[in-house]
């Protein structure tokens, strides 16, 4: 390959790199953190309540009293399985000495035999070996009804369609799928592919999963929040369902945690691929990784005339920027530039699978890392980063941040090439950066907001979180912060038990804060408006992507500005939807206002489903919209302090995003939807509120709950400089 943008001499075999120590350091830090939190809770003594004071201004403050028994002071660890783990690992090593290539069909008899004597089986095989499409299908001869979970919507749909086609069955009959807001299955469906969130919702109505004989957890190595909760619940369920069979499938070789957690055997499928060559960048400025990635793609395209290219970027914003840049530099008659990320409509995501005579350049997030297999990828360009949700216990905010990937993720990305021919990988990070990467990605449960997770566990009947067994325990502070939130919003009572209100929240296919706002809108008489806004917030960016170099950019900015009001981004979303509704959903309205056709129609479908689920009529009151959102998003409140904003609960410095209706308005108090971190913390979808609105909503919460003498918010009033 001529004029390569990276150093050829820095080739490296992935399996020659020694294990890094970083994971142990992270574990030690967590132990120290949990010990500190435990001491803080234990020092409460016999005090029944913990008082939290939030000063809104000189004459208004909130005094929140939380029962101390609500908090967790320590975990009770179940160590009954530790004695068997070493012998099992020795069994695994001895059982997989053969180096010859194996297929799923070669292993299926062994898999069936092991399931005769074990309730849980771990299957390890790299992506592309056929475990996702072949194993569930082959097990139908043994089990009547199987459910197979996938971490992403696109994987559940695409795998279900492929398996149905392979079995000469119409999708939705013998083989089906179920994802959020879409169910293509029937009572006669024997093999169903679902997202992990869907099966957790199913458990709410069928605690023992009676309709399934076998549950398969695919891509377990991704360790999403839902996967970890599901694994913990299934382990608990095995005490009741002695007949239930559980298969855990992982694409990485780091299987010890799963083996130790379930005390189960493991089958490894050795699926050989074509040779891979990894190139590391020789030197670069890490902050310019995006530009270096695009330079590499352009040079690769011009110097190597054949072979499809898969490019890993951190998120849809980068993908869209890359898309328009590459359109200007590549020959569009000879290549097809495709995008794929999780919030894209399914029909757009599936374009990456379609055959074409053109050379494909696929721009992807980590969605293509393991969940799906794309044929004929010869080159991979890996930016070496990923967007990760990080929740700060001390700041009380969740931030979507760009972080370095782990070695396991780097190796998974490399493995996307070399399926059908020798592959080449260009890594936009140095050899030394690779050596310093952590071995495996940090499980989501250790890094994200746990409000939804704790609510799910409470909904599943897990009243005592101390003894709920999980592969990795979240920090005590994270759990206790979520218990506080759910308690104040009436989702759980003083004993930590889920309330009727909490059960209603958990039955809505939305995040907890959106669900609470939706339920509050019924009380405030504005369900019509809030359900519309919630639907708009549940889809990707509603506006088209028009870059500053586009000749329509000036008109695009003018139209966006014309749609704004002077006090609320939420109300702006409502006005946009109602404007479209008045035209009887005419596509000309969308085109005129530079609105995304697909995303607006997706919002319409979500809204219609919510209206069917609630069947609320004649509930319209625009004046109470922001009151309803205060009920669900009260922690997302900030006040103006010397030209910038500070969140009222943690005093985090932040700034209103320039796309907001109230940008540069400097309202005294604002309610925001989310925080995006770039060079600063920017607040997205901001709304002007008053301290009286916030007090009114939280006071109404207490009165509705009727907690009595020792309730949620013991004192809640206006004080004169107390």
BAZADREN-573666 format. One line per 10 residues: their letters; for each residue x, y, z of C-alpha. Coordinates in steps of 0.2 Angstrom, whole numbers, plus 2048, in hexadecimal, padded with zeros to 3 digits. Layout:
# residues N
a	X Y Z | ...
This chain:
# residues 722
xxxxxxxxxx	800 800 800 | 808 810 7FA | 80A 820 805 | 802 819 814 | 7FD 826 821 | 804 81C 82F | 814 813 833 | 815 801 82C | 822 7FC 838 | 817 7FD 847
xxxxxxxxxx	80D 7EE 843 | 807 7E4 852 | 7FE 7D4 856 | 7F0 7D7 861 | 7F3 7C8 86C | 806 7CD 86F | 800 7DC 87A | 801 7D8 88D | 7F2 7DB 898 | 7F1 7EC 89F
xxxxxxxxxx	7EF 7F0 8B2 | 7E3 7FE 8B0 | 7D3 7F3 8B5 | 7DA 7EF 8C6 | 7DE 801 8C9 | 7CC 805 8C5 | 7C6 7F7 8D1 | 7D0 7FE 8DF | 7CA 810 8DC | 7B8 809 8DD
xxxxxxxxxx	7BC 800 8EE | 7C2 810 8F5 | 7B3 81A 8EF | 7A7 80D 8F6 | 7B0 80C 907 | 7AF 81F 908 | 79C 81F 904 | 799 811 910 | 7A2 81B 91E | 797 82B 91A
xxxxxxxxxx	787 821 91B | 78C 818 92B | 791 828 934 | 77E 82D 933 | 77B 823 943 | 769 822 948 | 764 832 93E | 754 82E 935 | 756 83B 928 | 764 843 91D
xxxxxxxxxx	760 856 91A | 765 85D 909 | 763 870 907 | 762 878 8F5 | 763 88B 8F5 | 75A 892 8E6 | 75D 8A4 8EA | 75E 8B0 8F9 | 74C 8AC 8FF | 748 89B 8F8
xxxxxxxxxx	74F 88B 8FD | 74A 878 8FD | 74D 86D 90C | 74C 85B 906 | 74C 84E 914 | 750 83C 90E | 74E 82D 91A | 75F 826 91E | 759 814 91D | 756 817 90A
xxxxxxxxxx	769 817 907 | 774 808 904 | 783 808 910 | 78C 7F8 909 | 78A 7EA 8FE | 788 7D8 904 | 792 7CD 8F8 | 78E 7BC 8F4 | 79F 7B2 8F3 | 797 7A0 8F2
xxxxxxxxxx	79E 79D 8E1 | 7B0 7A3 8E3 | 7B6 792 8E8 | 7B1 78A 8D7 | 7B8 798 8CB | 7CA 792 8CA | 7C5 780 8C5 | 7B9 786 8B9 | 7C5 791 8B0 | 7D2 783 8AF
xxxxxxxxxx	7C4 779 8A7 | 7C1 786 89B | 7D4 787 896 | 7D6 775 895 | 7C6 773 88B | 7CC 77F 87D | 7DD 779 878 | 7D9 775 866 | 7DE 782 85A | 7D4 77C 84B
xxxxxxxxxx	7C7 787 844 | 7B5 784 84B | 7A4 788 846 | 794 78A 850 | 78D 77A 848 | 79D 771 84E | 799 776 860 | 786 775 860 | 786 763 867 | 792 768 875
xxxxxxxxxx	787 777 879 | 777 76C 87A | 780 760 885 | 787 76D 891 | 775 775 893 | 76F 764 898 | 779 765 8A8 | 77B 778 8AA | 76E 786 8AB | 77B 793 8A5
xxxxxxxxxx	787 791 897 | 794 79E 891 | 798 79E 87E | 7A7 7A8 878 | 7AA 7AB 866 | 7B0 7BA 85C | 7A4 7C4 852 | 7A0 7BC 841 | 7A1 7AA 848 | 78E 7A8 846
xxxxxxxxxx	78A 7A6 859 | 77C 7B4 857 | 773 7AD 848 | 777 79A 849 | 776 795 85C | 764 79C 85F | 75E 794 850 | 766 783 853 | 75F 783 865 | 74D 783 85F
xxxxxxxxxx	74E 771 85D | 751 76F 870 | 746 77E 877 | 735 784 873 | 737 796 875 | 747 7A0 875 | 74B 7B3 878 | 75B 7BA 873 | 760 7CC 879 | 76B 7D8 86F
xxxxxxxxxx	772 7E8 876 | 76C 7F3 867 | 75C 7F5 85D | 765 7F3 84C | 76C 7E2 851 | 75C 7DB 857 | 753 7DF 847 | 761 7DB 83B | 764 7CA 843 | 752 7C5 845
xxxxxxxxxx	750 7C9 832 | 75F 7BF 82D | 75A 7B0 838 | 748 7B0 832 | 74F 7B0 820 | 75B 7A2 823 | 74C 798 82A | 741 79C 81B | 735 7A4 827 | 72B 7B5 826
xxxxxxxxxx	732 7C1 833 | 726 7C2 842 | 720 7B0 841 | 72C 7A3 846 | 73A 7B0 849 | 736 7C1 84F | 73D 7D1 858 | 738 7DE 864 | 740 7EF 867 | 73A 7FF 86F
xxxxxxxxxx	72A 805 866 | 72A 7F6 85A | 725 7E4 85C | 726 7D8 84E | 721 7C7 856 | 712 7BD 85B | 70D 7B0 867 | 713 7A3 85B | 725 7AA 85A | 731 79E 861
xxxxxxxxxx	741 7A8 85F | 740 7BA 863 | 74F 7C7 862 | 74D 7D5 86E | 757 7E4 875 | 75C 7E1 887 | 751 7EF 88D | 741 7E6 885 | 744 7D6 88F | 746 7E0 89F
xxxxxxxxxx	735 7E7 89B | 72E 7D6 898 | 734 7D0 8A9 | 729 7DE 8B1 | 71A 7D4 8AB | 721 7C3 8AC | 72D 7C2 8BB | 732 7B0 8B7 | 733 7B1 8A4 | 728 7A2 8A3
xxxxxxxxxx	725 7A3 891 | 738 7A0 88D | 741 790 88E | 752 798 88A | 759 7AA 88C | 768 7AF 881 | 772 7BE 886 | 77C 7C3 877 | 78A 7CF 877 | 78C 7CE 88A
xxxxxxxxxx	79D 7D5 889 | 796 7E6 885 | 791 7E7 898 | 783 7F3 895 | 778 7F9 8A4 | 76A 7EE 89E | 775 7DF 89B | 77C 7DF 8AD | 76B 7E1 8B5 | 764 7D3 8AA
xxxxxxxxxx	773 7C7 8AF | 770 7CB 8C1 | 75D 7C8 8C0 | 75F 7B8 8B6 | 76B 7B1 8C3 | 75E 7B5 8D0 | 750 7AD 8C6 | 75A 79C 8C4 | 755 799 8D6 | 743 798 8D1
xxxxxxxxxx	744 793 8BE | 74E 783 8C0 | 74A 77E 8AE | 750 78F 8A6 | 75F 78E 89B | 76A 79E 899 | 777 7A0 88C | 783 7AF 88D | 78C 7B3 87D | 79C 7BE 87C
xxxxxxxxxx	7A7 7C3 86E | 7B6 7C6 879 | 7C2 7BA 882 | 7C0 7C3 893 | 7B3 7B7 899 | 7B9 7B4 8AB | 7AC 7BF 8B3 | 79E 7B7 8AB | 7A4 7A6 8B0 | 7A7 7AB 8C2
xxxxxxxxxx	797 7B3 8C3 | 78C 7A5 8BD | 798 796 8C2 | 795 790 8B0 | 79F 787 8A2 | 7A5 78F 892 | 7A5 78A 880 | 7B2 793 875 | 7AF 794 862 | 7C0 796 859
xxxxxxxxxx	7BB 79F 849 | 7CA 7A4 83F | 7CA 7B3 834 | 7D6 7B9 827 | 7E6 7C2 82B | 7E5 7D3 833 | 7F2 7E1 832 | 7F1 7EF 83F | 7F9 800 83C | 7FB 80C 84A
xxxxxxxxxx	7FD 81F 846 | 80F 824 849 | 80C 835 851 | 7FD 841 852 | 7F4 84E 85D | 7E7 844 867 | 7DB 852 866 | 7DB 851 853 | 7D6 83F 852 | 7C7 843 848
xxxxxxxxxx	7D1 84C 83A | 7DE 83E 83A | 7D0 831 838 | 7C9 83B 829 | 7DA 83D 821 | 7DD 82A 823 | 7CD 826 81A | 7D0 832 80C | 7E2 82C 809 | 7DC 81A 80A
xxxxxxxxxx	7CE 81D 7FE | 7DA 825 7F1 | 7E9 818 7F3 | 7DF 808 7F5 | 7D2 806 7E7 | 7C8 7F7 7ED | 7C1 7F2 7FE | 7B3 7F8 809 | 7B8 803 818 | 7B0 804 829
xxxxxxxxxx	7B4 813 833 | 7B1 814 846 | 7AD 826 84D | 7A6 82B 85E | 795 831 85A | 788 837 84D | 78F 849 84D | 7A0 843 848 | 798 837 83C | 78E 844 833
xxxxxxxxxx	79D 850 832 | 7A7 842 82B | 799 83E 81E | 798 850 817 | 7AB 851 817 | 7AE 841 80E | 7A0 846 801 | 7AB 854 7FC | 7BB 84A 7FA | 7B6 839 7F4
xxxxxxxxxx	7AF 834 7E3 | 79D 831 7E6 | 79A 828 7D6 | 7A6 81A 7DC | 7A3 819 7EE | 794 81A 7FA | 796 822 80B | 78A 81B 818 | 787 820 82A | 781 815 838
xxxxxxxxxx	77D 819 84A | 770 813 857 | 763 821 855 | 762 820 842 | 751 819 83C | 753 806 839 | 750 807 826 | 75F 813 825 | 76A 808 830 | 767 7F9 825
xxxxxxxxxx	76E 802 815 | 77F 7FC 81B | 77B 7EA 818 | 774 7ED 806 | 77F 7E7 7F8 | 786 7F4 7EC | 792 7F5 7DD | 79A 804 7E6 | 7A8 804 7F3 | 7A0 807 804
xxxxxxxxxx	7A7 813 811 | 79D 810 821 | 79E 81C 82F | 799 814 83F | 798 816 852 | 79D 807 85D | 78C 800 857 | 796 7F6 84A | 7A3 7F0 856 | 79B 7E0 85B
xxxxxxxxxx	788 7E1 859 | 787 7DF 846 | 792 7D7 839 | 795 7E0 828 | 79B 7D5 81A | 7AA 7DA 80F | 7B3 7E6 81A | 7C5 7E7 815 | 7CB 7F6 81E | 7C7 7FD 830
xxxxxxxxxx	7CB 80F 835 | 7CA 810 848 | 7CA 822 850 | 7CE 819 861 | 7C0 822 86A | 7AE 81F 870 | 7A0 82A 878 | 79C 824 889 | 78F 829 896 | 798 82E 8A5
xxxxxxxxxx	78E 832 8B5 | 797 83D 8C2 | 791 839 8D4 | 798 849 8DB | 791 854 8CD | 781 84B 8CB | 781 84C 8B8 | 783 83F 8AA | 78E 845 89C | 791 83D 88B
xxxxxxxxxx	7A4 83E 88A | 7B1 838 87D | 7BD 82B 884 | 7CA 820 87E | 7C5 80E 87A | 7CB 7FE 883 | 7D6 7F1 87B | 7C8 7E5 879 | 7BE 7F2 86F | 7CD 7F6 864
xxxxxxxxxx	7CF 7E4 861 | 7BC 7E2 85D | 7BD 7F0 851 | 7CC 7E9 848 | 7C3 7D8 847 | 7B6 7E0 83C | 7C2 7DF 82D | 7C9 7CE 827 | 7B9 7C4 827 | 7B9 7C0 814
xxxxxxxxxx	7CB 7C5 80F | 7DB 7CC 818 | 7D7 7DC 821 | 7E0 7EC 825 | 7DD 7F7 834 | 7E3 809 837 | 7E3 80E 849 | 7E2 821 84C | 7EC 81F 85C | 7FE 81A 860
xxxxxxxxxx	805 809 865 | 809 811 876 | 7F7 817 878 | 7F1 805 874 | 7FC 7FE 882 | 7F5 80A 88E | 7E3 806 88B | 7D9 7FD 898 | 7D6 7EB 893 | 7C3 7EC 893
xxxxxxxxxx	7B6 7FA 892 | 7AF 800 8A3 | 79E 7F8 8A6 | 790 805 8A3 | 789 801 8B5 | 799 809 8BC | 798 819 8B2 | 786 81F 8AF | 777 826 8B7 | 76E 817 8C0
xxxxxxxxxx	75C 81F 8C2 | 755 813 8B5 | 75F 804 8BB | 759 806 8CD | 747 809 8C8 | 748 7F9 8BD | 74F 7EF 8CC | 742 7F5 8D7 | 735 7F1 8CA | 73B 7E0 8C9
xxxxxxxxxx	738 7DD 8DC | 74A 7E0 8E1 | 747 7EA 8F1 | 758 7E7 8F9 | 766 7ED 8ED | 773 7E8 8FA | 771 7D5 8F6 | 76D 7D6 8E3 | 77C 7CD 8DB | 784 7D6 8CC
xxxxxxxxxx	794 7D3 8C3 | 79A 7E4 8C7 | 792 7EF 8D5 | 78F 801 8D2 | 796 80E 8DE | 78B 810 8EE | 78A 823 8EA | 783 820 8D9 | 775 814 8E0 | 771 820 8EE
xxxxxxxxxx	770 82F 8E2 | 763 825 8D8 | 759 820 8E8 | 758 832 8ED | 751 837 8DB | 745 829 8DB | 73F 82D 8ED | 73C 83F 8EA | 733 83B 8DA | 728 82F 8E3
xxxxxxxxxx	72E 820 8D9 | 733 817 8E9 | 72D 819 8FB | 736 81C 90C | 73A 809 90D | 742 809 8FB | 733 7FF 8F4 | 72C 804 8E3 | 71C 80E 8E4 | 70D 80C 8D8
xxxxxxxxxx	713 81C 8D0 | 724 814 8CE | 71D 805 8C5 | 714 810 8B9 | 724 819 8B5 | 72D 808 8B2 | 71F 803 8A6 | 722 811 89A | 730 80E 88C | 739 81E 890
xxxxxxxxxx	747 824 89C | 741 827 8AE | 741 83A 8AD | 737 83A 89D | 72B 82E 8A4 | 728 838 8B4 | 726 848 8AA | 719 83F 8A0 | 70F 838 8AF | 710 84A 8B7
xxxxxxxxxx	708 851 8A7 | 6F8 847 8AB | 6F7 84F 8BC | 6FB 860 8B5 | 6EF 85E 8A6 | 6FB 860 898 | 6FE 84E 892 | 6FB 853 880 | 709 85F 880 | 716 855 88B
xxxxxxxxxx	713 845 881 | 717 84E 871 | 727 856 879 | 72D 845 880 | 72B 83D 86F | 735 84B 867 | 743 849 874 | 743 836 872 | 749 837 860 | 75A 83D 858
xxxxxxxxxx	75D 84F 853 | 74D 855 84B | 755 861 83F | 75E 85D 82F | 771 85E 82F | 776 86D 825 | 788 872 826 | 78F 884 825 | 796 880 814 | 785 87C 80D
xxxxxxxxxx	77D 889 802 | 76D 887 80C | 775 88A 81D | 770 89C 81F | 75E 898 81B | 75F 889 827 | 765 894 835 | 757 8A0 831 | 749 893 832 | 750 88C 842
xxxxxxxxxx	750 89D 84A | 73E 8A0 844 | 738 890 84D | 73F 896 85E | 736 89E 86C | 73D 8A8 87A | 73C 89D 889 | 73B 88A 886 | 744 87D 87A | 737 870 880
xxxxxxxxxx	728 87C 87A | 732 87F 86A | 731 86C 866 | 71F 86C 86A | 71C 87B 85E | 726 872 850 | 71B 862 852 | 70B 86B 853 | 710 876 844 | 713 866 83A
xxxxxxxxxx	702 85E 841 | 6F8 86D 83A | 6FF 869 829 | 6F8 858 82A | 70A 852 82B | 70F 859 81B | 721 855 816 | 722 867 80E | 722 86E 820 | 730 863 825
xxxxxxxxxx	73A 868 816 | 736 87B 818 | 73D 87A 82A | 74C 86F 827 | 744 861 832 | 749 84F 831 | 73B 845 829 | 740 834 830 | 742 83B 842 | 733 845 842
xxxxxxxxxx	729 836 83C | 731 82B 84A | 72C 838 857 | 71A 837 850 | 71A 824 852 | 720 825 864 | 713 833 868 | 705 827 861 | 70B 819 86B | 70C 823 87B
xxxxxxxxxx	6FA 829 878 | 6F4 818 875 | 6FD 812 885 | 6F5 820 890 | 6E5 823 887 | 6E4 835 88E | 6D8 840 886 | 6D4 853 887 | 6E4 856 891 | 6EC 866 88A
xxxxxxxxxx	6F3 875 894 | 702 87E 88D | 705 888 89D | 709 878 8A8 | 716 870 89B | 725 875 8A5 | 71E 871 8B5 | 71C 85F 8AF | 72E 85F 8A9 | 734 866 8BA
xxxxxxxxxx	72C 856 8C2 | 738 84B 8B8 | 747 856 8B5 | 748 85F 8C6 | 75A 85A 8C8 | 75E 862 8B7 | 75C 874 8BE | 769 882 8BD | 769 893 8C2 | 773 8A2 8BB
xxxxxxxxxx	782 8A7 8C5 | 78E 8B5 8BE | 78A 8B2 8AB | 78A 89F 8AB | 77F 892 8B3 | 782 886 8C2 | 777 877 8C5 | 76D 879 8D5 | 771 868 8DC | 784 868 8D9
xxxxxxxxxx	789 879 8D3 | 791 872 8C3 | 796 881 8B7 | 78D 87F 8A7 | 787 889 898 | 777 88A 88D | 77A 882 87C | 77A 88F 86D | 76C 886 865 | 760 889 873
xxxxxxxxxx	751 895 873 | 758 89E 883 | 76A 89F 87D | 771 8AF 884 | 761 8B3 88C | 768 8B0 89E | 758 8AA 8A6 | 75A 8A9 8B9 | 755 896 8BA | 755 889 8AC
xxxxxxxxxx	750 877 8AA | 75A 86D 89E | 759 85C 895 | 76B 857 895 | 77D 85C 896 | 789 85A 888 | 79C 85C 88C | 7A8 863 87F | 7B4 870 885 | 7A6 876 891
xxxxxxxxxx	796 86E 898 | 788 874 88D | 776 872 892 | 76A 86C 884 | 757 86F 882 | 756 87D 88F | 747 885 896 | 744 894 8A1 | 73B 890 8B2 | 739 898 8C3
xxxxxxxxxx	73E 893 8D4 | 72B 893 8D8 | 728 886 8CA | 735 87A 8D1 | 72E 87C 8E3 | 71C 87A 8DE | 720 86A 8D5 | 72A 862 8E3 | 71D 867 8F0 | 710 860 8E5
xxxxxxxxxx	71A 850 8E5 | 71A 84F 8F8 | 707 852 8F9 | 703 845 8EC | 70E 838 8F5 | 707 83C 906 | 716 836 90F | 711 83B 920 | 71C 841 92F | 72C 83A 929
xxxxxxxxxx	72A 83C 916 | 734 841 907 | 736 853 909 | 733 858 91B | 734 86A 919 | 731 873 909 | 72D 885 909 | 733 897 906 | 73F 89D 913 | 746 8AE 916
xx	759 8AC 916 | 758 89D 922
